[in-house]
């Protein structure tokens, strides 16, 4: 076998070697196919790479032959074992594990990892991992409580943005705006304020890292390289990764931590927020980011683990030049190998089509929600699992929403009533029978007219410390 002289052109050899490895992983290590592939790739490299001029045609041909022969004879890629469980089965295990903790509490037993593992017939390691994914981690919670208030808020943002181990590129400016919200979106903080926020944010990230909560963050220019689980090897390693994410346009805005919903709050209940989100999508008639599809994903419940849906929606929005979102989603579904994910993407596309059609023609919000419930099965599913939540949806749908109001008018009404409820001037008129199931009572339309006719104005607030504590 011919010996490869690496000193002739090391960059060409390394580049072609990686290409051959990737080809062998996907298509196997057939010698003739590898030779044809390597010859084609090295020709492209000579034409497109500036260093290709240093490699003549004879040397390129010999290099392609040597790399192909070596990979065919020596390279033995590791084959991943076939997964014993699907993604949906693993996601179902994560959801079901919380029911075991509730069952232990009903029995008057402490829901320890050992007790949950015995009840669920899992190992302690698996039970602890599943509980950790559901936010049940007493030791971690004890560490979080000891943090300063702003550090707790930063941890909540990181935990909401990245609930699992992995790496993510976050917008530095977006994180500061979330930690210390601006008084108005159009008003940019002063340079001195920004400088103070950067210093304070750096101190908070160091505080999180010293608490050993699993988050490791490094600031690279205007991007935060965030990793949960393993540490970054070095700042240089983080810089290389951030540059790759920037080129792929994968820099994201951090997610706002979930607020604790009061049981007495009508408008902050998740099922009501989903209904309002469906009406907002109908009013918009379009989406620009994958996370705007969350109301539809929640309503359809096509997959338990919705991460593949978000990634495919993101790909559909950024791959095709066709302006129609629905058409792009249908095209993307044809390229998905997993039949369950492809079916779920098509189902979401159908829901978008229904919502956008109703919003485009100005249909009443009552009819838009009726079509959404029929297409997604959301109302029937909620009523079967939580009758009280289903009653709240029917109260919104049948009583709050007026028959002829379109989606924008109804959304404005809902936001106004939400503000009134927050200030204690409005409560949902839902009576309760002996069994505790709510019965819809007529809505006071005079009160609605009074509220919408004179919206309350909030008193001006004093200027606060730009790096002070923010309640969450």
DRENDRENMAR-204679 format. One record per residue (C-alpha): residue in three letters; residue number from 1; x, y, z. Coordinates in steps of 0.2 Angstrom, whole numbers. Layout:
! residues N
[rec 'ALA' NUM [X Y Z]]
...
END
This chain:
! residues 472
[rec 'UNK' 1 [0 0 0]]
[rec 'UNK' 2 [6 17 -4]]
[rec 'UNK' 3 [12 28 11]]
[rec 'UNK' 4 [4 45 12]]
[rec 'UNK' 5 [16 59 14]]
[rec 'UNK' 6 [8 71 25]]
[rec 'UNK' 7 [21 84 23]]
[rec 'UNK' 8 [15 87 5]]
[rec 'UNK' 9 [-1 96 10]]
[rec 'UNK' 10 [-7 92 27]]
[rec 'UNK' 11 [-22 103 26]]
[rec 'UNK' 12 [-28 94 10]]
[rec 'UNK' 13 [-25 77 19]]
[rec 'UNK' 14 [-35 82 35]]
[rec 'UNK' 15 [-49 89 25]]
[rec 'UNK' 16 [-51 74 14]]
[rec 'UNK' 17 [-49 62 28]]
[rec 'UNK' 18 [-64 70 38]]
[rec 'UNK' 19 [-74 70 22]]
[rec 'UNK' 20 [-70 51 19]]
[rec 'UNK' 21 [-75 47 37]]
[rec 'UNK' 22 [-92 55 36]]
[rec 'UNK' 23 [-95 46 19]]
[rec 'UNK' 24 [-90 29 27]]
[rec 'UNK' 25 [-101 32 42]]
[rec 'UNK' 26 [-116 35 31]]
[rec 'UNK' 27 [-113 24 16]]
[rec 'UNK' 28 [-101 11 21]]
[rec 'UNK' 29 [-83 8 16]]
[rec 'UNK' 30 [-84 1 -1]]
[rec 'UNK' 31 [-67 4 -9]]
[rec 'UNK' 32 [-72 9 -27]]
[rec 'UNK' 33 [-86 21 -20]]
[rec 'UNK' 34 [-74 29 -8]]
[rec 'UNK' 35 [-61 32 -22]]
[rec 'UNK' 36 [-74 41 -33]]
[rec 'UNK' 37 [-80 51 -19]]
[rec 'UNK' 38 [-63 56 -13]]
[rec 'UNK' 39 [-58 61 -31]]
[rec 'UNK' 40 [-73 72 -33]]
[rec 'UNK' 41 [-71 80 -16]]
[rec 'UNK' 42 [-52 84 -19]]
[rec 'UNK' 43 [-56 92 -36]]
[rec 'UNK' 44 [-69 103 -27]]
[rec 'UNK' 45 [-56 107 -14]]
[rec 'UNK' 46 [-43 112 -27]]
[rec 'UNK' 47 [-56 124 -36]]
[rec 'UNK' 48 [-63 132 -20]]
[rec 'UNK' 49 [-50 133 -7]]
[rec 'UNK' 50 [-35 145 -9]]
[rec 'UNK' 51 [-23 132 -4]]
[rec 'UNK' 52 [-29 121 -18]]
[rec 'UNK' 53 [-17 130 -30]]
[rec 'UNK' 54 [-2 121 -21]]
[rec 'UNK' 55 [-8 104 -25]]
[rec 'UNK' 56 [-6 98 -43]]
[rec 'UNK' 57 [-17 86 -52]]
[rec 'UNK' 58 [-6 71 -50]]
[rec 'UNK' 59 [-3 74 -31]]
[rec 'UNK' 60 [-22 76 -29]]
[rec 'UNK' 61 [-26 60 -38]]
[rec 'UNK' 62 [-13 50 -27]]
[rec 'UNK' 63 [-20 58 -11]]
[rec 'UNK' 64 [-38 53 -16]]
[rec 'UNK' 65 [-32 35 -19]]
[rec 'UNK' 66 [-22 34 -3]]
[rec 'UNK' 67 [-35 41 8]]
[rec 'UNK' 68 [-49 30 0]]
[rec 'UNK' 69 [-38 14 2]]
[rec 'UNK' 70 [-34 17 20]]
[rec 'UNK' 71 [-52 21 25]]
[rec 'UNK' 72 [-58 6 16]]
[rec 'UNK' 73 [-45 -6 24]]
[rec 'UNK' 74 [-43 2 42]]
[rec 'UNK' 75 [-57 13 46]]
[rec 'UNK' 76 [-70 4 57]]
[rec 'UNK' 77 [-83 17 63]]
[rec 'UNK' 78 [-91 13 79]]
[rec 'UNK' 79 [-109 8 76]]
[rec 'UNK' 80 [-122 15 88]]
[rec 'UNK' 81 [-133 1 96]]
[rec 'UNK' 82 [-151 1 91]]
[rec 'UNK' 83 [-161 11 103]]
[rec 'UNK' 84 [-173 0 114]]
[rec 'UNK' 85 [-185 15 116]]
[rec 'UNK' 86 [-192 28 105]]
[rec 'UNK' 87 [-190 47 109]]
[rec 'UNK' 88 [-209 47 114]]
[rec 'UNK' 89 [-207 32 126]]
[rec 'UNK' 90 [-193 41 135]]
[rec 'UNK' 91 [-203 57 135]]
[rec 'UNK' 92 [-218 48 142]]
[rec 'UNK' 93 [-207 40 156]]
[rec 'UNK' 94 [-202 58 161]]
[rec 'UNK' 95 [-220 64 162]]
[rec 'UNK' 96 [-226 48 171]]
[rec 'UNK' 97 [-213 49 185]]
[rec 'UNK' 98 [-222 63 193]]
[rec 'UNK' 99 [-237 53 196]]
[rec 'UNK' 100 [-227 41 207]]
[rec 'UNK' 101 [-222 55 218]]
[rec 'UNK' 102 [-240 61 220]]
[rec 'UNK' 103 [-245 43 224]]
[rec 'UNK' 104 [-232 42 237]]
[rec 'UNK' 105 [-238 58 245]]
[rec 'UNK' 106 [-256 52 245]]
[rec 'UNK' 107 [-250 36 255]]
[rec 'UNK' 108 [-241 48 267]]
[rec 'UNK' 109 [-224 42 262]]
[rec 'UNK' 110 [-209 54 258]]
[rec 'UNK' 111 [-206 54 239]]
[rec 'UNK' 112 [-188 49 240]]
[rec 'UNK' 113 [-178 43 225]]
[rec 'UNK' 114 [-177 26 232]]
[rec 'UNK' 115 [-196 25 235]]
[rec 'UNK' 116 [-200 32 218]]
[rec 'UNK' 117 [-188 19 210]]
[rec 'UNK' 118 [-196 5 220]]
[rec 'UNK' 119 [-213 10 215]]
[rec 'UNK' 120 [-209 13 196]]
[rec 'UNK' 121 [-198 -2 195]]
[rec 'UNK' 122 [-183 8 189]]
[rec 'UNK' 123 [-165 9 195]]
[rec 'UNK' 124 [-161 23 208]]
[rec 'UNK' 125 [-150 31 195]]
[rec 'UNK' 126 [-164 32 182]]
[rec 'UNK' 127 [-177 38 194]]
[rec 'UNK' 128 [-166 52 200]]
[rec 'UNK' 129 [-162 57 182]]
[rec 'UNK' 130 [-181 57 178]]
[rec 'UNK' 131 [-186 67 193]]
[rec 'UNK' 132 [-172 79 190]]
[rec 'UNK' 133 [-178 82 173]]
[rec 'UNK' 134 [-195 86 180]]
[rec 'UNK' 135 [-188 99 192]]
[rec 'UNK' 136 [-189 87 208]]
[rec 'UNK' 137 [-171 89 215]]
[rec 'UNK' 138 [-171 93 234]]
[rec 'UNK' 139 [-152 95 235]]
[rec 'UNK' 140 [-152 107 220]]
[rec 'UNK' 141 [-166 117 227]]
[rec 'UNK' 142 [-157 119 243]]
[rec 'UNK' 143 [-142 126 234]]
[rec 'UNK' 144 [-153 138 224]]
[rec 'UNK' 145 [-162 145 240]]
[rec 'UNK' 146 [-145 150 247]]
[rec 'UNK' 147 [-141 161 231]]
[rec 'UNK' 148 [-144 180 231]]
[rec 'UNK' 149 [-161 185 223]]
[rec 'UNK' 150 [-154 190 207]]
[rec 'UNK' 151 [-144 175 205]]
[rec 'UNK' 152 [-160 165 208]]
[rec 'UNK' 153 [-168 174 194]]
[rec 'UNK' 154 [-153 171 183]]
[rec 'UNK' 155 [-154 152 187]]
[rec 'UNK' 156 [-172 152 183]]
[rec 'UNK' 157 [-169 160 166]]
[rec 'UNK' 158 [-155 147 162]]
[rec 'UNK' 159 [-166 133 168]]
[rec 'UNK' 160 [-181 138 158]]
[rec 'UNK' 161 [-170 141 142]]
[rec 'UNK' 162 [-160 125 144]]
[rec 'UNK' 163 [-169 112 154]]
[rec 'UNK' 164 [-157 98 148]]
[rec 'UNK' 165 [-139 96 147]]
[rec 'UNK' 166 [-131 104 131]]
[rec 'UNK' 167 [-124 120 124]]
[rec 'UNK' 168 [-132 135 119]]
[rec 'UNK' 169 [-127 153 112]]
[rec 'UNK' 170 [-137 166 121]]
[rec 'UNK' 171 [-138 185 117]]
[rec 'UNK' 172 [-129 195 130]]
[rec 'UNK' 173 [-140 210 127]]
[rec 'UNK' 174 [-156 199 128]]
[rec 'UNK' 175 [-151 192 144]]
[rec 'UNK' 176 [-147 209 152]]
[rec 'UNK' 177 [-164 215 146]]
[rec 'UNK' 178 [-173 200 154]]
[rec 'UNK' 179 [-163 202 170]]
[rec 'UNK' 180 [-167 221 171]]
[rec 'UNK' 181 [-182 225 160]]
[rec 'UNK' 182 [-181 242 151]]
[rec 'UNK' 183 [-195 255 155]]
[rec 'UNK' 184 [-200 255 137]]
[rec 'UNK' 185 [-194 244 123]]
[rec 'UNK' 186 [-189 259 112]]
[rec 'UNK' 187 [-178 267 126]]
[rec 'UNK' 188 [-160 261 126]]
[rec 'UNK' 189 [-151 261 143]]
[rec 'UNK' 190 [-137 273 145]]
[rec 'UNK' 191 [-119 267 142]]
[rec 'UNK' 192 [-115 268 161]]
[rec 'UNK' 193 [-131 258 165]]
[rec 'UNK' 194 [-126 244 152]]
[rec 'UNK' 195 [-108 244 159]]
[rec 'UNK' 196 [-115 241 177]]
[rec 'UNK' 197 [-126 228 171]]
[rec 'UNK' 198 [-112 218 162]]
[rec 'UNK' 199 [-102 219 178]]
[rec 'UNK' 200 [-116 213 188]]
[rec 'UNK' 201 [-121 199 176]]
[rec 'UNK' 202 [-103 193 176]]
[rec 'UNK' 203 [-103 192 195]]
[rec 'UNK' 204 [-120 183 195]]
[rec 'UNK' 205 [-114 170 183]]
[rec 'UNK' 206 [-98 167 194]]
[rec 'UNK' 207 [-110 165 209]]
[rec 'UNK' 208 [-119 152 199]]
[rec 'UNK' 209 [-104 142 194]]
[rec 'UNK' 210 [-97 142 212]]
[rec 'UNK' 211 [-113 135 218]]
[rec 'UNK' 212 [-110 120 207]]
[rec 'UNK' 213 [-128 120 199]]
[rec 'UNK' 214 [-122 113 182]]
[rec 'UNK' 215 [-122 129 172]]
[rec 'UNK' 216 [-105 136 165]]
[rec 'UNK' 217 [-106 152 155]]
[rec 'UNK' 218 [-92 162 146]]
[rec 'UNK' 219 [-94 179 138]]
[rec 'UNK' 220 [-88 179 120]]
[rec 'UNK' 221 [-91 197 113]]
[rec 'UNK' 222 [-109 200 112]]
[rec 'UNK' 223 [-114 181 115]]
[rec 'UNK' 224 [-114 170 130]]
[rec 'UNK' 225 [-108 153 128]]
[rec 'UNK' 226 [-119 143 140]]
[rec 'UNK' 227 [-116 125 144]]
[rec 'UNK' 228 [-126 114 156]]
[rec 'UNK' 229 [-117 98 162]]
[rec 'UNK' 230 [-99 98 156]]
[rec 'UNK' 231 [-87 112 157]]
[rec 'UNK' 232 [-80 122 143]]
[rec 'UNK' 233 [-62 115 140]]
[rec 'UNK' 234 [-55 133 137]]
[rec 'UNK' 235 [-61 150 132]]
[rec 'UNK' 236 [-53 147 114]]
[rec 'UNK' 237 [-64 131 113]]
[rec 'UNK' 238 [-80 142 117]]
[rec 'UNK' 239 [-75 155 104]]
[rec 'UNK' 240 [-73 142 90]]
[rec 'UNK' 241 [-90 135 95]]
[rec 'UNK' 242 [-98 153 96]]
[rec 'UNK' 243 [-92 157 79]]
[rec 'UNK' 244 [-100 141 72]]
[rec 'UNK' 245 [-116 145 80]]
[rec 'UNK' 246 [-116 163 74]]
[rec 'UNK' 247 [-113 157 56]]
[rec 'UNK' 248 [-128 145 58]]
[rec 'UNK' 249 [-138 159 65]]
[rec 'UNK' 250 [-142 149 81]]
[rec 'UNK' 251 [-140 164 93]]
[rec 'UNK' 252 [-156 164 103]]
[rec 'UNK' 253 [-164 175 116]]
[rec 'UNK' 254 [-166 168 133]]
[rec 'UNK' 255 [-183 162 139]]
[rec 'UNK' 256 [-192 171 153]]
[rec 'UNK' 257 [-194 160 169]]
[rec 'UNK' 258 [-212 154 171]]
[rec 'UNK' 259 [-222 163 184]]
[rec 'UNK' 260 [-230 154 198]]
[rec 'UNK' 261 [-249 154 193]]
[rec 'UNK' 262 [-261 157 207]]
[rec 'UNK' 263 [-275 145 208]]
[rec 'UNK' 264 [-287 160 209]]
[rec 'UNK' 265 [-280 168 193]]
[rec 'UNK' 266 [-291 165 179]]
[rec 'UNK' 267 [-281 173 165]]
[rec 'UNK' 268 [-264 165 169]]
[rec 'UNK' 269 [-271 147 169]]
[rec 'UNK' 270 [-261 138 155]]
[rec 'UNK' 271 [-277 132 146]]
[rec 'UNK' 272 [-283 150 145]]
[rec 'UNK' 273 [-266 157 139]]
[rec 'UNK' 274 [-266 143 125]]
[rec 'UNK' 275 [-283 149 119]]
[rec 'UNK' 276 [-277 167 119]]
[rec 'UNK' 277 [-262 162 109]]
[rec 'UNK' 278 [-272 153 96]]
[rec 'UNK' 279 [-282 169 93]]
[rec 'UNK' 280 [-266 179 92]]
[rec 'UNK' 281 [-260 168 79]]
[rec 'UNK' 282 [-276 170 69]]
[rec 'UNK' 283 [-274 189 71]]
[rec 'UNK' 284 [-256 189 65]]
[rec 'UNK' 285 [-259 177 50]]
[rec 'UNK' 286 [-240 172 51]]
[rec 'UNK' 287 [-226 167 62]]
[rec 'UNK' 288 [-208 173 61]]
[rec 'UNK' 289 [-200 161 75]]
[rec 'UNK' 290 [-203 143 80]]
[rec 'UNK' 291 [-207 147 98]]
[rec 'UNK' 292 [-222 157 91]]
[rec 'UNK' 293 [-230 140 87]]
[rec 'UNK' 294 [-231 134 105]]
[rec 'UNK' 295 [-250 138 107]]
[rec 'UNK' 296 [-253 126 92]]
[rec 'UNK' 297 [-241 113 98]]
[rec 'UNK' 298 [-249 113 115]]
[rec 'UNK' 299 [-266 112 108]]
[rec 'UNK' 300 [-263 98 96]]
[rec 'UNK' 301 [-252 88 108]]
[rec 'UNK' 302 [-246 79 93]]
[rec 'UNK' 303 [-230 74 102]]
[rec 'UNK' 304 [-225 72 121]]
[rec 'UNK' 305 [-208 78 117]]
[rec 'UNK' 306 [-211 94 106]]
[rec 'UNK' 307 [-192 98 103]]
[rec 'UNK' 308 [-192 89 85]]
[rec 'UNK' 309 [-207 100 81]]
[rec 'UNK' 310 [-198 116 86]]
[rec 'UNK' 311 [-182 112 76]]
[rec 'UNK' 312 [-192 107 60]]
[rec 'UNK' 313 [-203 123 61]]
[rec 'UNK' 314 [-187 133 63]]
[rec 'UNK' 315 [-179 124 48]]
[rec 'UNK' 316 [-195 127 38]]
[rec 'UNK' 317 [-195 145 42]]
[rec 'UNK' 318 [-177 147 37]]
[rec 'UNK' 319 [-174 135 22]]
[rec 'UNK' 320 [-188 139 10]]
[rec 'UNK' 321 [-191 156 1]]
[rec 'UNK' 322 [-209 153 -1]]
[rec 'UNK' 323 [-219 166 9]]
[rec 'UNK' 324 [-233 154 14]]
[rec 'UNK' 325 [-228 147 31]]
[rec 'UNK' 326 [-241 132 29]]
[rec 'UNK' 327 [-233 128 12]]
[rec 'UNK' 328 [-216 128 20]]
[rec 'UNK' 329 [-221 116 34]]
[rec 'UNK' 330 [-229 104 22]]
[rec 'UNK' 331 [-213 104 11]]
[rec 'UNK' 332 [-203 101 27]]
[rec 'UNK' 333 [-214 87 32]]
[rec 'UNK' 334 [-209 78 16]]
[rec 'UNK' 335 [-191 78 21]]
[rec 'UNK' 336 [-193 71 39]]
[rec 'UNK' 337 [-188 52 41]]
[rec 'UNK' 338 [-197 49 57]]
[rec 'UNK' 339 [-215 46 52]]
[rec 'UNK' 340 [-222 52 69]]
[rec 'UNK' 341 [-213 68 68]]
[rec 'UNK' 342 [-218 71 50]]
[rec 'UNK' 343 [-237 67 54]]
[rec 'UNK' 344 [-236 79 68]]
[rec 'UNK' 345 [-228 93 57]]
[rec 'UNK' 346 [-242 91 45]]
[rec 'UNK' 347 [-255 92 58]]
[rec 'UNK' 348 [-248 108 65]]
[rec 'UNK' 349 [-248 115 47]]
[rec 'UNK' 350 [-267 111 46]]
[rec 'UNK' 351 [-270 120 62]]
[rec 'UNK' 352 [-261 135 55]]
[rec 'UNK' 353 [-271 134 39]]
[rec 'UNK' 354 [-287 135 49]]
[rec 'UNK' 355 [-281 149 60]]
[rec 'UNK' 356 [-274 160 47]]
[rec 'UNK' 357 [-289 157 36]]
[rec 'UNK' 358 [-301 163 50]]
[rec 'UNK' 359 [-290 178 54]]
[rec 'UNK' 360 [-288 183 36]]
[rec 'UNK' 361 [-307 184 33]]
[rec 'UNK' 362 [-311 192 50]]
[rec 'UNK' 363 [-321 178 57]]
[rec 'UNK' 364 [-328 180 74]]
[rec 'UNK' 365 [-316 174 88]]
[rec 'UNK' 366 [-329 162 94]]
[rec 'UNK' 367 [-329 153 77]]
[rec 'UNK' 368 [-310 154 76]]
[rec 'UNK' 369 [-309 145 92]]
[rec 'UNK' 370 [-322 133 87]]
[rec 'UNK' 371 [-313 127 72]]
[rec 'UNK' 372 [-297 126 82]]
[rec 'UNK' 373 [-305 115 95]]
[rec 'UNK' 374 [-312 104 81]]
[rec 'UNK' 375 [-295 103 72]]
[rec 'UNK' 376 [-284 100 88]]
[rec 'UNK' 377 [-296 91 99]]
[rec 'UNK' 378 [-289 103 113]]
[rec 'UNK' 379 [-306 106 122]]
[rec 'UNK' 380 [-311 88 123]]
[rec 'UNK' 381 [-294 82 129]]
[rec 'UNK' 382 [-294 95 143]]
[rec 'UNK' 383 [-311 91 148]]
[rec 'UNK' 384 [-307 73 150]]
[rec 'UNK' 385 [-291 76 160]]
[rec 'UNK' 386 [-296 91 170]]
[rec 'UNK' 387 [-315 95 170]]
[rec 'UNK' 388 [-312 112 180]]
[rec 'UNK' 389 [-300 118 167]]
[rec 'UNK' 390 [-312 113 153]]
[rec 'UNK' 391 [-325 123 162]]
[rec 'UNK' 392 [-314 138 162]]
[rec 'UNK' 393 [-311 136 143]]
[rec 'UNK' 394 [-330 135 140]]
[rec 'UNK' 395 [-333 151 151]]
[rec 'UNK' 396 [-320 160 140]]
[rec 'UNK' 397 [-327 153 124]]
[rec 'UNK' 398 [-346 155 127]]
[rec 'UNK' 399 [-347 169 139]]
[rec 'UNK' 400 [-333 181 139]]
[rec 'UNK' 401 [-331 181 120]]
[rec 'UNK' 402 [-345 191 111]]
[rec 'UNK' 403 [-352 183 96]]
[rec 'UNK' 404 [-347 196 83]]
[rec 'UNK' 405 [-330 202 89]]
[rec 'UNK' 406 [-315 197 79]]
[rec 'UNK' 407 [-299 191 86]]
[rec 'UNK' 408 [-290 208 88]]
[rec 'UNK' 409 [-305 215 98]]
[rec 'UNK' 410 [-307 199 108]]
[rec 'UNK' 411 [-288 199 113]]
[rec 'UNK' 412 [-289 217 118]]
[rec 'UNK' 413 [-304 213 129]]
[rec 'UNK' 414 [-295 198 137]]
[rec 'UNK' 415 [-279 208 141]]
[rec 'UNK' 416 [-290 222 149]]
[rec 'UNK' 417 [-299 210 160]]
[rec 'UNK' 418 [-283 202 164]]
[rec 'UNK' 419 [-277 218 171]]
[rec 'UNK' 420 [-293 221 180]]
[rec 'UNK' 421 [-291 204 188]]
[rec 'UNK' 422 [-274 208 193]]
[rec 'UNK' 423 [-280 224 202]]
[rec 'UNK' 424 [-294 215 210]]
[rec 'UNK' 425 [-308 223 200]]
[rec 'UNK' 426 [-314 208 191]]
[rec 'UNK' 427 [-317 190 194]]
[rec 'UNK' 428 [-324 176 183]]
[rec 'UNK' 429 [-342 174 186]]
[rec 'UNK' 430 [-341 155 188]]
[rec 'UNK' 431 [-353 147 201]]
[rec 'UNK' 432 [-348 131 210]]
[rec 'UNK' 433 [-360 117 213]]
[rec 'UNK' 434 [-359 104 227]]
[rec 'UNK' 435 [-347 94 217]]
[rec 'UNK' 436 [-335 108 214]]
[rec 'UNK' 437 [-337 108 195]]
[rec 'UNK' 438 [-340 126 189]]
[rec 'UNK' 439 [-356 131 181]]
[rec 'UNK' 440 [-355 145 169]]
[rec 'UNK' 441 [-364 161 174]]
[rec 'UNK' 442 [-369 175 163]]
[rec 'UNK' 443 [-356 189 161]]
[rec 'UNK' 444 [-360 206 166]]
[rec 'UNK' 445 [-359 216 149]]
[rec 'UNK' 446 [-362 233 158]]
[rec 'UNK' 447 [-346 229 168]]
[rec 'UNK' 448 [-337 225 152]]
[rec 'UNK' 449 [-342 241 143]]
[rec 'UNK' 450 [-337 251 159]]
[rec 'UNK' 451 [-320 243 159]]
[rec 'UNK' 452 [-316 244 141]]
[rec 'UNK' 453 [-322 262 140]]
[rec 'UNK' 454 [-310 268 153]]
[rec 'UNK' 455 [-294 258 154]]
[rec 'UNK' 456 [-285 262 170]]
[rec 'UNK' 457 [-269 271 169]]
[rec 'UNK' 458 [-254 266 180]]
[rec 'UNK' 459 [-246 279 191]]
[rec 'UNK' 460 [-228 284 186]]
[rec 'UNK' 461 [-215 274 195]]
[rec 'UNK' 462 [-199 280 203]]
[rec 'UNK' 463 [-182 276 194]]
[rec 'UNK' 464 [-175 260 200]]
[rec 'UNK' 465 [-158 253 202]]
[rec 'UNK' 466 [-154 246 185]]
[rec 'UNK' 467 [-145 231 193]]
[rec 'UNK' 468 [-157 229 208]]
[rec 'UNK' 469 [-168 214 213]]
[rec 'UNK' 470 [-182 210 200]]
[rec 'UNK' 471 [-196 200 207]]
[rec 'UNK' 472 [-201 184 198]]
END
